[in-house]
């Protein structure tokens, strides 16, 4: 990906010299001779970095910096000056400048500062992505024929840039497959950006994907880069792609075909090199027949198709999965690890797992939290709700002592206690908890409300 750098300086020789050396280093360079012109260019081009002179006629550099930060809060600015003072440097820093370079300019120092600024930007993006995915594992665990088949598909598909469509039930590991494709591809060093389409309000989905210009709609008080900008050079994962409005589907199709897009409210084409992986729990063929999904987009996305197997179809892998979830839990939480006895694994293998991998992971964590001692046995699995109603895991297709409503109540009790525990772990921070348990923030809010959980702590 080529970084764009904007030079704002009233001296033409400075703009020419800096522009030449930066272009020689492979950067795309824009220039402006005044603060007003620079702000206008920044507003339309959204540069990755700005080199800004302090002493300019009319609007000086500090005023320009203040306006730029109000317009584009995330932009990185390096100040340059021929008459710098400590007070000026302090003011610039307080206004959000990354660095302060004095004239006459040392081109070597400029290049070092530019490289450091861009590297910091990269680290911020990676850190944000790491926080988002802190509880997500990208390894496909299991030795069953179903998992071996998926791993072989990943091995074949990952080196290409072909679009991929993953079908599967909720919680069956569709995002894990997408991440595995990305992590085994030439794009592995670039971002993996996941967008959960069902959790975005319809009016905001295009802004979320493509970004927007200031004033594009009510509430758009500044320019914003979208998920496509974030994913440039990497992979964009669209979970529940069937939830996208038809108008957005058309724009997405155009992007996949042309490798370019326009921000909401804008007219400038933005180029981006992105691999698109989509997932769905629906039958998109049926959605097409009902006029709810664009056929051309379907054919574009389904160049390669995967099937995420339901956990009930590879229950022989449950032992390995439990071991992994146990190790993952104690690596994150600390403390002394516990072991699941063979009778406990056998008990888990006889359950139907309607919630698939996500449900298994949550049950394992629940048992690790509430089970005393150093081992988990089959006896412990009969009481998922502690002292409340018996919540025995019944074998698939077999009758049990509880009615369906009682079993549902027991599961709800477990889910309520699990959410409370996770909220406590995260100091009652709802956003952080939602990321940790892999649940949309809006869905977590609804569950907190429905369970009557008091978060005013």
FENDABEL-V363345 format. One record per pair of residues at least 6 apart in sequence whose ideal C-beta (glycine too) atoms are under 7 Angstrom apart, sorted by the first residue. I is the first residue (numbers start at 1). J is the second residue. Records with the same first field share a line. If there is no record, write none. Layout:
I->J ; J
//
This chain:
1->232 ; 233
2->26 ; 27 ; 28
3->27 ; 48 ; 49 ; 118
4->28 ; 30 ; 45 ; 47 ; 48
5->22 ; 27 ; 29 ; 47 ; 48 ; 49 ; 51 ; 114
6->30 ; 32 ; 38 ; 41 ; 42 ; 47 ; 50
7->15 ; 18 ; 19 ; 29 ; 31 ; 51
8->32 ; 35 ; 38 ; 50 ; 51 ; 52 ; 53 ; 64
9->15 ; 53
10->33 ; 34 ; 53 ; 56 ; 57
15->31
18->51 ; 110
19->29 ; 31
21->107
22->29
23->29
25->111
30->41 ; 45 ; 47
32->38 ; 41
34->56 ; 58 ; 59
35->56 ; 58 ; 59 ; 63 ; 64
36->59
38->64
39->64 ; 67 ; 68 ; 71
42->50 ; 68 ; 72 ; 75
43->71 ; 214 ; 223
44->268
46->72 ; 223 ; 225
47->75
48->118 ; 121
49->76 ; 78 ; 114 ; 117 ; 118
50->68 ; 75 ; 77
51->78 ; 80
52->61 ; 64 ; 65 ; 77 ; 79 ; 80
53->61 ; 80 ; 81
54->60 ; 61 ; 62 ; 79 ; 81 ; 88
55->61 ; 81 ; 82 ; 83
61->79
62->91 ; 92 ; 95
65->77 ; 92 ; 95 ; 96 ; 97
66->95
68->75 ; 77
69->95 ; 96
71->214 ; 222 ; 223
72->222 ; 223
73->222
76->98 ; 117 ; 121
77->96 ; 97 ; 98
78->97 ; 98 ; 99 ; 101 ; 113 ; 117
79->92 ; 97 ; 100
80->101 ; 103 ; 105
81->88 ; 102 ; 103
82->103
84->100 ; 102
89->100
92->100
98->117
99->113 ; 117
101->109 ; 110 ; 113
125->191 ; 230
129->191 ; 192
131->435
132->435
134->435 ; 436
135->436 ; 438
136->175 ; 438
137->176 ; 328
138->176 ; 179 ; 180 ; 183
140->147 ; 150 ; 151 ; 176 ; 180
141->317 ; 320 ; 321 ; 324
142->314 ; 317 ; 320 ; 321
143->317 ; 320
144->314 ; 316 ; 317
146->309 ; 313 ; 314
147->314 ; 317
150->177 ; 306
153->306
154->177 ; 180 ; 181 ; 184
157->164 ; 181 ; 304
158->181 ; 184 ; 185
159->185 ; 186
161->275
162->303 ; 304
163->256 ; 276 ; 300 ; 301 ; 303
164->181 ; 277 ; 304 ; 306
165->278 ; 301 ; 302 ; 305
166->174 ; 177 ; 178 ; 277 ; 279 ; 306 ; 308
167->280 ; 305 ; 307 ; 308
168->174 ; 281 ; 307 ; 308
169->281 ; 310 ; 356
170->281 ; 356
171->355 ; 356 ; 357 ; 358 ; 359
172->308 ; 309 ; 310 ; 311 ; 356 ; 357
173->308 ; 357
174->239 ; 279 ; 308
175->194 ; 237 ; 239 ; 279
177->306 ; 308
178->237 ; 277 ; 279
179->192
181->277
182->188 ; 192 ; 235
187->233 ; 234 ; 235 ; 275
190->233 ; 234
191->230 ; 231 ; 234
192->234 ; 235 ; 237
193->227 ; 230 ; 231 ; 234 ; 236 ; 237
194->237 ; 239
195->208 ; 209 ; 227 ; 236 ; 237 ; 238 ; 239
196->239 ; 240 ; 440
197->205 ; 238 ; 239 ; 240 ; 241 ; 243 ; 244
198->240 ; 243
199->440 ; 442
200->208
202->245
205->244 ; 245 ; 248
206->248 ; 251 ; 264
207->224 ; 226 ; 264
208->226 ; 227
209->226 ; 227 ; 228
210->226 ; 228 ; 251 ; 261 ; 263 ; 264
211->224 ; 225 ; 226 ; 229 ; 263 ; 264
212->220 ; 224 ; 263 ; 264 ; 265
213->223 ; 263 ; 264 ; 265 ; 266
214->220 ; 221 ; 222 ; 223
215->265
216->264 ; 265
226->263
227->236
228->236 ; 255 ; 261 ; 272 ; 274
231->274
232->272 ; 273 ; 274
233->273
234->274
235->275 ; 277
236->274 ; 276
237->277
238->276 ; 278
239->279
240->279 ; 280 ; 281
241->278 ; 279 ; 280 ; 301
242->280 ; 282 ; 284 ; 287 ; 293
244->252
246->294
249->293 ; 294 ; 297
250->294
251->261
252->297
253->294 ; 296 ; 297 ; 300
255->261
256->276 ; 300
259->271 ; 272 ; 273
260->269 ; 270 ; 271 ; 272
261->270 ; 272
262->268 ; 269 ; 270
263->270
276->301
278->301
284->293 ; 298
287->293
288->295 ; 298
310->356
311->353 ; 356 ; 357 ; 360
312->352 ; 353 ; 396
315->349
318->345 ; 348 ; 349 ; 360
319->345
321->360
322->340 ; 345 ; 348 ; 364
325->361 ; 364
326->337 ; 338 ; 340 ; 364 ; 368
329->365 ; 368
330->337
336->374
338->368 ; 371 ; 374 ; 375 ; 376
339->374 ; 375
340->376
341->375 ; 376 ; 377
343->377 ; 378
344->376 ; 377 ; 378 ; 380 ; 381
346->378
347->378 ; 381 ; 393
348->381 ; 393
350->395
351->393 ; 395 ; 396
352->396
353->359 ; 360
358->438
362->418
366->384 ; 414 ; 418
367->376 ; 380 ; 381
369->421
370->386
371->380
381->393
382->390 ; 392
383->390 ; 391
384->391 ; 410 ; 414
385->391 ; 410 ; 413 ; 414
388->410 ; 413
389->406 ; 409 ; 410
390->402
391->407 ; 410 ; 414
392->400
394->400
416->451 ; 453
419->447 ; 448 ; 451 ; 453
420->453
422->433 ; 436 ; 437
423->433 ; 455
426->432 ; 433 ; 436
428->455 ; 457
430->441 ; 444 ; 445 ; 455
431->441
433->444
434->440 ; 441 ; 444
448->455
//
